[in-house]
Every structure is written in structure tokens, then in C-alpha cells.
Amino acid sequence: MLKSDLITLLIDKHGLPQKQAEQTIDVIFDAMTAALSRGENIEIRGLGSFHVKSYQGYHGRNPKTGKVIHVAPKRGVLFRASKNMRERLNELPVEEKGNEGEE
């Protein structure tokens, strides 16, 4: 699903004008990004939670040259699905990818 799919969903389900639907999605994503940038966690009941994880810097090695390089400390975002979401996902049949072996 893409951002444009969410916008279309808002338009179809709630009859919002295109511009208002885009602004709504943008406000939600901007608020989430700002909260995560401040190091806050986000929890959405029934969906899951987003957590900021800090990684320490370390000395790595360039696999091509073998030269030692410094990797700066960084932060990343982790998502953990809620129990409800995991249960709903496991209720659905698994779709098979491709048609290998079929003629």
C-alpha cells in the first residue's frame, strides 16, 4: 500500500476532497516523524508500536579495500505489531507467489 492508496481510501470511504485527504495524511505522517525524531515512542492500538533505537558508533571494515572505517552512531525505527494485528495476519490464507511449475 502506498501513501496515494491511503489518500484514495479517505476519498472513497469518507468523501473528503483530494486536497483535504492529502493534508490529513501529511499531518499524521509529519506528527509521527516529529515524535520519533524527538525520541518518543508511538503506540497505535490494534496496529502496533514504533520505537526509536540508538546504535553506538563502531569501527568497521570496507569489504572491498579492507580499510578500517568509522561508522557514526545512529538511530533507527523499529516496528512491533500488536497482538491483535498478528492474530489478524495469521487468520488470512498465505498467498502463493508466482506460478512455477504450472503449465
URDAQUI-V158579 format. One record per pair of residues at least 24 apart in sequence whose C-alpha atoms are under 6 Angstrom apart, sorted by the first residue. I is the first residue (numbers start at 0). J is the second residue. Records with the same first field share a line. If there is no record, write none. Layout:
BEGIN
I->J ; J
END
This chain:
BEGIN
45->81 ; 83
46->80 ; 81 ; 84
47->79 ; 80 ; 81
48->78 ; 79
49->77 ; 78
50->76 ; 77
51->75 ; 76
END
